[in-house]
Amino acid sequence: MVEKLDEIKCEDPVEKMIVLRKRSGLYQYDFAKEIGVTPGYLRKIENYEMPFSDKLKKRVNAFIKKHFKEV
């Protein structure tokens, strides 16, 4: 089980986030809404047009905590 974004083993945080989104079965639009950002902003992050911020990392970690907590 994944508890934090840092636990996904990839080259960089953007790649980790993409892996997480795809493993969650979510399209960019749906994932963006889940983490509280616009789909356009998420697209820019995933295409390396904008930097991956600490604020975004916190949002992604909150998504993980909400959706992947142990039962």
C-alpha positions as CSV (number, residue, x, y, z in Angstrom):
1,M,0.0,0.0,0.0
2,V,1.2,3.5,-0.8
3,E,1.1,6.0,2.0
4,K,3.1,8.9,0.5
5,L,4.0,10.1,-3.0
6,D,7.7,9.5,-2.1
7,E,7.1,5.8,-1.9
8,I,6.4,5.4,-5.6
9,K,9.8,4.6,-7.2
10,C,10.3,6.7,-10.3
11,E,12.7,9.3,-11.5
12,D,10.9,12.5,-10.5
13,P,7.7,13.7,-8.7
14,V,5.8,14.3,-11.9
15,E,6.4,10.8,-13.1
16,K,5.4,9.5,-9.6
17,M,2.1,11.5,-9.8
18,I,1.4,10.2,-13.3
19,V,1.9,6.6,-12.1
20,L,-0.4,7.2,-9.1
21,R,-3.1,8.7,-11.3
22,K,-3.0,5.9,-13.8
23,R,-2.9,3.2,-11.0
24,S,-6.0,5.0,-9.5
25,G,-7.8,4.6,-12.8
26,L,-8.4,8.3,-13.2
27,Y,-8.2,10.5,-16.2
28,Q,-6.3,13.8,-15.9
29,Y,-9.6,15.7,-15.5
30,D,-10.9,13.5,-12.7
31,F,-7.6,13.4,-10.9
32,A,-7.3,17.2,-11.1
33,K,-10.7,17.6,-9.5
34,E,-9.9,15.1,-6.8
35,I,-6.7,17.1,-5.8
36,G,-8.3,20.5,-6.1
37,V,-6.6,21.9,-9.2
38,T,-7.8,22.7,-12.7
39,P,-7.3,20.1,-15.4
40,G,-5.3,22.6,-17.4
41,Y,-2.9,23.1,-14.5
42,L,-2.4,19.4,-14.1
43,R,-1.8,19.0,-17.8
44,K,0.9,21.6,-17.7
45,I,2.6,19.9,-14.7
46,E,2.4,16.5,-16.4
47,N,3.9,17.9,-19.6
48,Y,6.7,19.6,-17.6
49,E,5.5,23.1,-18.6
50,M,5.2,24.2,-14.9
51,P,7.2,23.1,-11.9
52,F,5.9,20.5,-9.4
53,S,5.4,22.6,-6.3
54,D,5.4,21.6,-2.6
55,K,1.8,22.7,-2.4
56,L,0.9,20.2,-5.2
57,K,2.8,17.5,-3.4
58,K,0.7,18.1,-0.3
59,R,-2.5,17.9,-2.3
60,V,-1.3,14.6,-3.9
61,N,-0.3,13.2,-0.5
62,A,-3.8,14.1,0.9
63,F,-5.4,12.3,-2.0
64,I,-3.3,9.2,-1.2
65,K,-4.2,9.4,2.5
66,K,-7.9,9.7,1.6
67,H,-8.1,6.9,-1.0
68,F,-5.4,4.4,0.0
69,K,-5.8,4.1,3.8
70,E,-5.9,0.7,5.3
71,V,-9.3,-1.0,5.9
